[in-house]
């Protein structure tokens, strides 16, 4: 008969299982990837905050994406790196820390969708209603959209974890590389029917709203571009929308990969790797795709480097 430990406050993380001869190469890859994510996102966040020329709706909304990437990676990757250097039996985590990590990682994925949705709305207004853009995308509207993106995610994820926290636990092993909702409610020996129903509803609603808003937004933008003879407008639409669409497709593909791999337990290690890359890849590419193609940010960086060159002389 299996021994059960009820409501233990010390849990064990299965972690990322890699061959011994690959531990340090994988560790270094994840470490430098995390370092890159933090440097570029903190850099972009500071630039947008400091430079008044970047206090425009598009950049302020993009600032949310950088903050989300910083929080999402900081709560997961450092802990993962520490666990990689420990034997499996010593990869212990407190229950409360595990719940916080699960909440933050789900907030990261949900907020990524909601922020990109409001950024899509911003692009729609800029291209389809350029004359009314300043009147619509006011500072007050940007604040409302920002609170909506984070608020909706907070409520949805709060309910998701709330349904899991109510369950009694009879197991202690989290079968994942980091804490998430599925790993937590699988610790229970009670019925998790409500958790499964809400989790499925949560996923369907989020993806339907996300994909639906993108399809609607880009359909209208395409119609405007096709019926307009304004080459300048079409060029601007192509540049700004292509970056937004690429970032969204990377996020969508990463999320779909994790959901698909959940259906195949035999590929659990691939699922763990996909879940880790889901944090690292968007966090690395978002600043490059968005920030490096921004003339305003490029000008600011050039001024900064020129200022540093002048200082020694």
N, C-alpha and C positions, 0 to 999 in steps of 0.2 A: 504494500500500500504506500502511495506517495505521501511524504511528509509535507505538511503545510505550515507556513509561518504567517499568522494572521496579523495584518495591519502593521507590518514591520516598517520602521522609519528609516531603515538603511537598505538601499537597493543596490543591485549589481548591474552594471552596464555590460552588455556583450561586446560592444565596441567594434572597431574595424579589424577584422582578422586578416593579417597579411603575413606571407612567409618571412621567417627571421632574416633572410638575406636581403629582403626588400623593405624592411621596417624603416631604416634610416633614409633611403632614397625617397620613399613615400612621405616620411615625416618632413624632410627638407622641402619637398614639392609643396606640401600643404602649408608649411611655415612661411615660405617666401610668397606663396599665393595670398595668404592672409595678410602678410606685410604689405604687399602691393595693393590689395583691396583697401586697407586702412589708409595708406598714404594718399592714394588718388582720391578717395572719397572724402577724407578729412580735408584735403587740399581744395577740392571743388567746393565743399560746404563753406570753408573759410573764405574763399574767393567771393562767392555769391553774397556772403554776409557782409564782407568788408567793402566791396566795390558798389557804390550807389548806382553806377551805370547798369549793374546786373539786377537791380531791384525791379525787375519786370516780371509779369505773370509767368512766362515760360520758364525763366530761370528759378523763380521762387518755387514753382511746382517741381522742377527738377531737383531742387535742394531737398525736398521731401524724399525723393528716391535715394539720394546719397545718404541721408540720415538713416533711412530704413536699411540700406545695405550695411552701414556701420553697426547698427544694433543687431541685425540678424546674424552677422558673422562673428561679432564679439562674444555673443552668448553661447555659441556652439563650437567654433574652431579651436580656441585655446584649450577648452576642456578635452576635446578630441585628441589634441596633440599630447597632452599630459597622459591620457589613458593609453596611447599607443606605446609609451615607454614603460608601462606597467604590465605585469602578468595579468591574465584574465581574472584571477581570483581577487586581485586588489583594485579592480576598477569599480570602486564603491562611490555612491552618491546618495545624499539624503533625499528623502521623499519630497520635502518642500523645494529643494534646489531643482529636483527633477521636474516638478510642476511648473516652476518659473521658467525653466529652459523650454519645456513643451509649449507653454503659453507664448513665449517670445518667438520661437521658431514658426509657430502657426501665424502669429501676428505678422512676421516677416513675409510669408508667402501671400497672405490675404491682402496686406497693405500694398504689396507690389502690384497686385491687380487693380485695387481701387485707385492708387495714385496714377497708374497708367491710363485708367479710364478718364480721370479728370484732366489729364494731360491731352488725351484725345479730344475732349470737349474744347480745350483751349485752342488746339489746332483747327478744329471745325469752325469756331468763331472767327479766328484770324483769317481763314481762307474764304469761308462762305459769307461772312459779314464783316469785311475789313473796315468799312466806314463806321461801324458801330462797335468795333473791338474795344476801344478805349472806354466807351460808355458801359459795356457789359462786363469786361474783365477788370473791374476796379479792385483796389486793395481789399475792400470789404468782401467782394466776391471770391477773391483768392483765399482769404481767411476762411470763409464759409466752406469752400471746396476742400481745403486742407483738413478742417475739423471733420467734415463729412467722411473723407477718405479714411482717416485714422479712427473716427468714432464708430463707423459701421464695422470696421475690422475688429475693434475692441469688443463690441457687443457680440458679434458672431462667435469670435474665439472664446470670449468669456463664458458663453452658454455651453460651448463645446467642452471646455475644461471643467466647467461646473458640474456637468452631467457625469464626468469621470471621477471627480474628487468625492462625490457622494458614495461611491462604491467601496465596499470592504475589500481588502486585498488579502490573498492567500498565497501569492507567489512573490518572489523578489527579483527575478531576472528580467531585465528590459532587453528584449531581443532586437536591438537596433544599435546603431553607432552613437546615437544621442537620444535624449528623451523626446518623445512625441506623444500625441494623444492615443494613438493606436497601441503603442507600447505600454502605456499606463493602464488603459482599461483591460488589456489582456492579462493583467496581474490579478484580476478579480475572478472569483469562482461564481459570482452572481450572474444573473441574466444581463447581457449587454445589448439587448434588442433595441432599447431606446437610443443608446449611443450609436449603434449602427445606422438606425433610421435617420437620426439627426445629422450624423457625419455624412451620409449619402446626400441628404437634402442640402446640407451646407455646401458640399462640393458642386452639386448640380446647379444650385442657385448662383453661386459665385462664378462658375465657368459660363453659364448661360448669360448672365448679366455682362460679364467681361467680353465674351466673344460677340454677343449681340450688339453691344455698344460699339465695338470696333467695326463690325460689318456695316452697321448703320452709318457711323461717322465717315468711314472711307468710301462708302457708296455715294454719299452726298458730296464729298470732296471731289470724287472722280467725275461726277456729273457736272459740277461747277467748272472743273478744269477742261473737260471736253467741250463745254458750250462757251468757254471764254477764249477770246483771241489775245488775251493779255499774257504775253510771253514771260514777263517779269513775275506775275502771279503764279503761273504754272511752274516756273523755276523754283520759286520760294516754296511752293507746295511740295514739289518733288524732294527738295532738300530736307525740309523739316519733317515731313510725313514718313520718308524712308527711314530716318533714324528712329523715330518713334515706333514704326512698324517692326523694324528689326529687333529692337529691345523687347517688344511685346512677344514676338514669335519665339525668341530665345526662352523667355519666361514660360510661355505656353507649352513648348516642347519639353522643357525640363519637368514641369508639373505633370504632364501627361505620362512621361516616362516612369516617374515614381509610382503613379496610380496604377499603371499597367503592370509594373514589376511586382506590386503587392499581390497580384493575382497568381503569381508563380513563386511559391515558397522555395523551390529549388534554386532560384536565382537571388537568394537573399543578400549575398555579398554584392551583387551588381546593383541591387536596390539601395544598399547602404552607400555605395560609391556615387550613385545617381543623386541621392539625397544630399550628399556633401557638395557635389559639383553644382547642385541647384542653388546653393548659397554663394559659392566662389565664382562661378562663371559670370552670372549677371552682375555681381558686385565688381568684377574686374572690367567687364566690357561696357557697362552703362556709362561710366565717366569718359571712356575713350570715345564711344559712339556719339554721345551727346556733347560732352565738354570740349573735346578736341576739334569738333566741327563748328564750334561757336566762335565767330569773329571777335565778339566782345571779350570772351575769356582768353582767346589767343592774344589780343591786344594788351590785356591786363598782365599776362605772363611775360610778354615782351618788355613792357615797361618795368616790371619787377626785376628781370634779368639785367636790363640796361642800368637800372638804379644800383644794383649790386656791383656792376662793373665800374661805375663812376666812383663809388665809395672809397676804394683803396687809393685812388689817385688824389 
